[in-house]
Amino acid sequence: MGMSNFWFYTIMIIVIGHVIAGFVYLIYILSPKKKKDLDGNKDLEQN
């Protein structure tokens, strides 16, 4: 019985970590880009 608890907790940690990583990735992708970065890139292209 002790080993079944180990595998249950291991799988649950992996699943919860995967869900958290998915939310962090979505927030990163959907976050608006900074204007400062865009202006910096335009300055580099003009020079």
Secondary structure, DSSP 8 states (H G I E B T S, - for coil): -HHHHHHHHHHHHHHHHHHHHHHHHHHHHHS---HHHHHHHHHHHH-
